[in-house]
Every structure is written in structure tokens, then in C-alpha cells.
Amino acid sequence: MKKIVWISVAILITGFSQANTHDEDPFIWLEDIDGERSMEWVLSQNKQTADQYKAMPIYQELYSEAISALNGKSRIPSVTQKGEWVYNFWKDDKNPLGVYRRAKLKEFKANKPKWQTVLDMDQYNEIHEGKWMFKDMTCLAPEYQHCLTFLSLDGGDAEVMKEFNMKEMAFVKDGFSLPLSKMSVSWRDVDHLFVATDFGSKSMTTSGYPRMSKLWTRGDDIADAKLLMAIDPEHVKVFAQRTGSGGDAKDFVIESVSFWSQKYYQLIDNEPVLLNLPETAIVNGDFNGRMIVSLKADWQFDGQILHEGTILLIKPEILTGEKSIIEQGDWEVFLEPKANQNIESIDTSDETIILTLLEDVVGKLIVYTQNDQGQWSSQTIAFPDNGAITLMDVNNESGGFFAQYQSFLTPPTLYYVDGDDLEPKEVMSQQASFDSRFYQVEQFFARSKDGTFVPYFVIMNKNTVFNGQNPTHIFSYGGFRNSLTPSYSGSYEDLEGAYGKMWLDRGGIYVSANIRGGGAYGPKWHNAALKENRHKAYEDFEAVAEDLITRKITSPEHLGIEGRSNGGLLVGATMTRRPDLYGAVICGVPLLDMKRYNKLLAGASWMGEYGNPDVPEQWAYIKEYSPYQNLKRDVDYPATFFYTSTHDDRVHPAHARKMAAKMKSFGYPVWYFEISEGGHGGTSGSNQYLAERLALAFTHLWVHLK
């Protein structure tokens, strides 16, 4: 599959930024991640939460329901195609840390896979010190024999890299390897890697990413690798990748200037040449020698105004200056999405471009084919309506692909679409974890403070009476272009429909809110809540809450809200802005201290989203919503449950720690749960930790909302 991931929203960071003592922050000592005093506080808080919630019968019931859903035998494996094999990483009760495995493509398509274990992480951990989690394995096409394996310690974002030989099914002795670090590594060819990692002194950015990209030759010491580019340490990161193969192969270096701006360079004779693209544009891949470029802002090019959201096909030669005269066929507008659409993913085969998109937050998948005259035709693949569609993997040669469909009430179902007839054929379906016949889904639109209509989904029993008494749970995110699509989990987490038994079957109503800052309606929806306009995301969320109350679906004392990561900032901000709207809050792996967020772990990389609190003009608008600074005494705040991970090396656990400690010092009801292992997912490798966290969170809702 000729797909290039040029920029990742999932940031790779490690380390701890030592803080200066500030008299105005009495809880800054909780930023010492593994400090004795910090961990004594964490253990004490965990015990208080466990003593209260785990002693309740409802907790044990919820835990049993969660673990049953998470360990379901019929779960759909997420697969990648490599030649005649499909590969998958799988966890269950027998393999709590998981196995990376493979099966013949032909057998898998017939739903009769005979899985072979490639790497058993439970066995790996028996002979290696620490707790190692599988992150990825990338193999060099088209043979897929030479592979790079990435493993993380305690589930964090930092990784080690080891070369693996798929033919021998073993790690390569004296092969390519790198120690634990934030890194970006990819194959150029069998004897060369593009490497961005911690090379030593001054090789990392202030965001905690590599600032140097090198070309490493097999057999050479990493210190002798050729430097391709070193970037400003105040920028985010740099990495390099190859696209195409044989004579069509091209090498690129990508410099992330900020989270939402990047420069693309083509390597010509191993020297980077800047491409004439706007820094807001994203290169999604290539198709027959032309780059696929998504515009995130208007761009004047070749005498035309090209609008944000437009997708272009463009030859790199006219962007590097190699070709000074632009001719017909050198570039074209491939697609201009409609106002109610957002492009979710772009993939290619040798003959097709495949798009997944949203229309009013509902998924579609379209295959585009170009004839010999350069004319495009398209076919929308006939998946069920009103759900989400995820393209898993595409076969380069045949154009066939796997795609998964799901909705709020429909379990994930895997389809295979043949490249010739483009008819989806069901391969397997997850067993239902709750009886959906009793429920219905409706989409409503709330009117935000500035008049914008904000869509949200309500999942409820068909016999629900709008009397203001229904326990209701809103989940939202509102940032970083992430779209909340209809999912069987109810959220963007891989929860396998656990919310069905734990919430819906017990009489709860579930709400998924597509507020601004996310990607529901393309770049404009995200851009509308950036930096000084961040408050619009919170106004959207509050408008959804008020709309639910106005419709008498629920009332404040029965309304619980949840968000994690940026969503944790969302619920923290709206909790302190409008505590009158909610009865309970779940705040997971959150950002909360927005005065210091840019000094903690990867925080500096997110200033393109929130702004720089060290600049007075920008702190002026950040401080208006920063939860930690806006917490006040003698306010009737809703009951709040925080969860985080000690070794989350993306969002510092001190955000949750300090907020919980400050609230407790003011005498507010707070419950806290911090797992010692695991990364930003807030859980370790085993499903039991995720089940524990889910059971605690839903216990919190049921105790305080019913």
C-alpha cells in the first residue's frame, strides 16, 4: 500500500521537565513523577478511591461486564496485508500482553485463519527486564522479510527498535537496533534506514522530539550516520521517509515547525530541497508520481485561489524548482469536499485512490479510478448507513482492501472489498455485547453561543420518557481535528461495546458531541476553535448540555460528562466555567494547568493548538479557561473522578494530580485513580486495567447521577 504517514497526531515524547519552585503553586511538587512524596500521595489517593468504590456491589458487576466485553472471543482483529499474509496484534485473557501473529490472506478472507505467532509479548517479558509493550512492526516491501520492531516500556510513547527477520521469525543478531527514545525510523532500502532519534547532546527539540534526521548504513556505527537535516530546537520534530519503489522511489524529509505547520523537502542527491507548499498543507501520500496534498487553508497557486479542504495531485518537480514551467497534467484539483463533509483518510493502490469521509458525521468510502484520458470516475462502496467506516489496509497490486463498519448499535463488522468488482463481502462480525433492539439513535443540533449549529448523537432506549430524570453521559473531545464518529464503544476508545451493558442496559442515555476543534466538518471546524477561539469549543459543549436539559432528556443533577486528554481539558474547563450544568465529571489523562503545560513533557508541541502561555497576549485568553487557575473556593462543583498514568510520557500526570490535590484542599468531593504502568492510554497492556478504570468511572456516574 502506497500510503505515507507524514505527520502524526499521536505525539512521541519522554522525559520530565524539572520545574522551578513557584510560591503561587503549592502543589508543584507533584510534577516530580516518581518522587517519594508524589508517589505516597498517589498511593493514598488510589486507596481512598478503591476503599469507597470497589467496596460497592455495583463496581463488581460493572467490572465483570467490562472484562467480559474486552476479552470477547469474537472481537474483530485489525489487520495489515503483507504479501500473502495478514498480520495482527491480539490480546486476550491467555495473552494479556498480546501476540503479534499472522495468517494466510486467503484463509483470513474465508474467516478460517490459522494464526502463527510471530512475537509473543508475554514470553518476551519473561526473559527481558521491565514491562515491554508491542507498538509496531514495519517491513520492507515487496518481500516483507526485513522488519523493524518497536517496543515501549510500560506502554509509553518512547520505544526501542530491533530488526526482525520474518523468514527466520527471530530478531536479527547484530542487526539494526536503537535504545529507548522518542524516534521515527523507516526503511530506505534493505541496507539503509532513515533515523531520527536521540543522538546525544542537543539532538532533541524542546518538545521532546528528535531534531536531527540521518541516513544510517547497515554495519556502520550510528554515530557515523549521514546527517540529512537538523532543525531549530524550538520546532517540534523532523523525520524522513521514502515513497514509491524502483525508479519511481523518492525520498523526503519533513520538518514539523509547529503542530499544525510543516515544511516538506525532497532529497535530491541526499540533499534536502524545499517544496513550495504552504506550511499548513499536509502531504497524504503519492499516486503515480504525483503527491496527494490536502490544503488546510486557502492557497494561491499557479494563478488560482485554492480553498481550504481541497485535495490536489501535484508533481514534486514543479514544487522544487526542477521544472520551471508548469504544464497541463503537472497538477490538478482532485476533490473539493462539500460544506458538510470531512476527509478522514486517503489511501492508494497502483490504480485507485480510496477516500473515507464523513457527511454530517456519518461515514462513507469512495474509490476513484482514472482512465487513460485522465478522467476520474468514482464508486461509493455499499456499506450500511449511519455508521463509521475504517479502512484497514489496501493491497497495492490488486486494489483489494479490508474495511470495518460499526455504529453505536452495530458491532464492528469486517468486510473485504475486491479490487475488481468493489462489492463488500462480510468476513466476520463481532458478537453483540448488548441487545440493541431496545435502543435508538437520534442526531440533534444544538445552537452555540455564536449561532453555530453543533451536531450530537443521543443513544437511548426506545421507550425513554423526556422527563428530565434520565441519567445521561456526554462524551466529547473538541480538538486536534479528531472526529468522534458513531462507534460501538460509544467513544473513540477501543471499548468493544462495554458501554452497552454498563450504561445503556442500566437505564442510562449516552451522548456523543461533535463540537468545534474536532474534524467533523473539515479544517474550518477545527480552525474555528484554535488558540484565542478555544472558548468556542467549550461554548459548543455547554450548548449541547443546555439543549439536553431544554429537551428534558435530562437535568443537571442527572448529567455526567467525560473527556480524556484534550477532552480532559474540555471537561475541566467547562466544569469550572459552568458547574451548574453537571452532576458528575470523569476527567481522564487531562491537561489542566495551562500556565505550565508547555513546560511539561510534550506540551511545547501543542502551542499551535492552544497558544503560548509565556506570551502575555496569549496567556490573556488561555487564563480565561485554564481549569487549574480558575478553580475557586465555595463553588458547588460536580463530583469529579480523575484518572491518569504515572508513566504517561505524553501528557504529564501532574495535571490530574495537582487539580485533584487543589480541589481536595478546598474541600471538594474528588476521587482519583492513577495506574503506575501504561502510557497515554491510561492503562497498561492488560485488559484488566482498562476494565478496572471503566468500572470505577461508571461506578462514579451511577453513584452521583441516579
Secondary structure, 3 states (H helix, E strand, C coil): CCECCCCCCCCCCCCCCCCCCCCCCCCHHHHCCCCHHHHHHHHHHHHHHHHHHHCCHHHHHHHHHHHHHHCCCCCCCCEEEECCEEEEEECCCCCCCCEEEEEEHHHHHCCCCCCEEEEEHHHHHHHCCCCEEEEEEEECCCCCCEEEEEEEECCCCCEEEEEEECCCCEECCCCCEEEEECCEEEEEECCEEEEECCCCCCCECCCCCECEEEEEECCCCHHHCEEEEECCCCCCEEEEEEECCHHHCEEEEEEEEECCEEEEEEEECCEEEECCCCCCCEEEEEECCEEEEECCCCEEECCEEECCCCEEEECCHHHHCCCCCCCCCCEEEEECCCCCEEEEEEEECCCEEEEEEEECCEEEEEEEEECCCCCEEEEECCCCCCCEEEEEEECCCCCCEEEEEECCCCCCEEEEECCCCCCEEEEEECCCCCCHHHEEEEEEEEECCCCCEEEEEEEEECCCCCCCCCCEEEECCCCCCCCCCCCCCCCCCCCCCHHHHHCHHHCCEEEEECCCCCCCCCHHHHHCCCHHHCHHHHHHHHHHHHHHHHCCCCCHHHEEEEEECHHHHHHHHHHHHCHHHCCEEEEECCCCCCCCHHHCHHHHHHHHHHCCCCCHHHHHHHCCCCHHHHCCCCCCCCEEEEEEECCCCCCCCHHHHHHHHHHHHCCCCEEEEEECCCCCCCCCCCHHHHHHHHHHHHHHHHHHHC
